[in-house]
Amino acid sequence: MSLHIHLLTAAMIPEIAAAFAALGWNKPAAQYQRYLAEQAAGQRTVFVAFLEAAFAGYITIQWESSYPPFHEAHIPEIADFNVLPRFRRQGIGSRLMDEAEQAVAQRSVTVGIRVGLYADYGSAQRLYARRAYVPDGRGLFTQGHWPSYGAHVAVDDDLTLAFNKNLA
């Protein structure tokens, strides 16, 4: 089977949105239209993977991260990364990560990423560890802050742990 990775185009958006809608995930076409506009403005790069002709996944690079330590240090962040469940464990995520890391390496010696902490993110957590991503040491981050010891937080997509990788 042949894997092809391309930059996001407007023609891809209906297929991407439909694939996530079929899974019951809230990833509407408007999200990808915003990503396309951000890509055109140089704020984000979006790589989209197709296995044969079927949409398989994507990865985005946010060139100016919203995570304060990355933002302050000018570290680009891999900010949205998804491989459809039926295409996982076929090397597609690794190839998308290769593309993103190569693109970041042209501008920065470091790339950042944040990952969710519940079981749905287990595959991503393992992938980042295998690819030599290291926790940034600041602990959990959610709703724009680092919760303190004993705080009660929602375990959702916003609760993350940040990692970075030296690309030099």
C-alpha positions in Angstrom: 0.0 0.0 0.0 1.1 3.5 -0.8 1.2 6.3 1.8 1.1 9.9 0.5 1.5 13.0 2.6 0.4 16.4 1.3 -0.2 19.9 2.7 -3.9 20.6 3.5 -6.0 21.9 0.7 -9.6 23.0 0.6 -10.6 20.0 -1.5 -9.5 17.7 1.4 -11.7 19.3 4.0 -15.1 17.5 3.3 -13.4 14.1 3.4 -11.5 14.8 6.6 -14.6 16.2 8.4 -16.8 13.3 7.2 -14.2 10.7 8.5 -14.3 12.2 12.0 -18.1 12.7 11.9 -18.4 9.0 11.1 -16.5 8.3 14.4 -18.7 10.7 16.3 -15.8 13.0 17.0 -16.4 16.8 17.1 -14.0 17.9 14.3 -16.2 19.9 11.9 -15.2 21.3 8.5 -14.9 24.8 10.1 -11.9 23.6 12.1 -10.0 22.6 9.0 -11.1 25.8 7.1 -9.5 27.7 10.0 -6.4 25.5 9.8 -6.2 26.2 6.1 -6.5 30.0 6.7 -3.8 29.8 9.4 -1.6 27.8 7.0 -2.1 30.5 4.3 -1.1 33.1 6.9 2.1 31.1 7.9 0.8 30.4 11.4 0.3 26.7 11.0 1.4 23.9 8.7 -0.9 20.9 8.2 0.3 17.6 6.7 -2.4 15.2 5.6 -1.9 11.5 5.1 -3.7 9.3 2.5 -3.2 5.6 2.4 -3.9 4.8 -1.3 -6.7 7.3 -1.8 -8.3 7.1 1.7 -7.8 9.9 4.2 -5.8 8.3 7.1 -4.7 11.2 9.4 -3.1 14.5 9.8 -0.6 16.5 11.9 -0.3 20.2 12.5 2.5 22.5 13.5 1.5 25.6 15.3 4.5 28.0 14.7 3.7 30.2 17.7 2.4 27.9 20.5 -0.2 29.0 22.9 1.5 27.0 25.7 3.4 29.7 27.6 6.8 28.1 27.9 6.9 27.1 24.3 5.6 30.5 23.2 8.3 32.4 25.3 11.1 30.2 24.0 9.8 30.4 20.4 9.4 26.6 20.2 6.9 25.4 17.5 4.3 23.0 18.8 2.8 19.9 17.2 -0.7 21.0 18.3 -3.2 18.6 16.7 -2.3 15.1 15.6 -4.8 12.4 14.6 -4.6 9.0 12.8 -8.0 7.4 12.2 -8.3 4.3 14.4 -8.5 1.9 11.5 -5.2 3.1 10.2 -3.3 3.0 13.4 -0.2 0.7 14.0 0.7 0.9 10.3 3.5 3.5 10.6 1.3 6.4 9.4 1.7 8.4 12.7 5.5 7.9 12.5 5.6 9.2 9.0 3.5 12.2 9.9 5.8 12.9 12.8 8.8 12.6 10.5 7.3 15.3 8.2 6.5 17.6 11.0 9.9 17.2 12.7 11.7 17.9 9.4 9.6 21.0 8.8 10.3 22.3 12.3 14.0 21.5 12.0 14.2 24.1 9.2 13.3 26.8 11.7 14.1 25.6 15.2 16.3 23.1 17.0 13.4 22.2 19.4 9.9 21.0 18.8 7.2 20.8 21.5 4.1 18.7 21.9 1.4 18.2 24.5 -0.5 15.0 25.1 -3.7 14.2 26.9 -3.5 12.0 30.0 -6.4 9.5 29.7 -6.4 6.1 27.9 -7.5 7.5 24.5 -4.0 9.1 24.3 -2.1 5.9 25.2 -0.8 5.3 21.7 0.4 8.9 21.4 2.1 8.7 24.7 4.0 5.6 23.7 4.9 7.1 20.3 6.3 10.3 21.8 8.4 8.3 24.3 9.8 6.1 21.5 10.7 9.2 19.5 12.7 10.7 22.4 10.3 13.4 23.5 11.1 14.4 27.1 8.7 16.0 29.6 9.3 19.7 30.1 9.2 19.2 33.9 6.4 21.7 34.5 3.7 19.1 35.3 0.0 19.1 34.3 -1.4 22.0 32.4 -5.1 22.8 32.0 -7.4 25.8 31.2 -4.3 28.1 30.9 -2.6 27.2 34.2 -0.7 24.6 36.1 -2.9 23.1 38.8 -1.4 23.0 42.3 -1.1 20.0 44.5 -4.5 18.8 45.7 -6.4 20.7 43.0 -9.3 19.0 41.4 -9.3 19.1 37.6 -11.3 17.7 34.8 -9.7 14.8 33.0 -10.5 15.9 29.5 -8.7 16.9 26.3 -7.5 20.1 27.9 -5.5 18.3 30.6 -2.1 17.8 29.1 1.6 17.1 29.8 4.1 19.0 27.7 7.1 17.4 26.1 9.9 18.6 23.8 12.6 17.2 21.6 15.9 18.4 20.5 16.1 18.1 16.7 19.8 19.0 16.3 
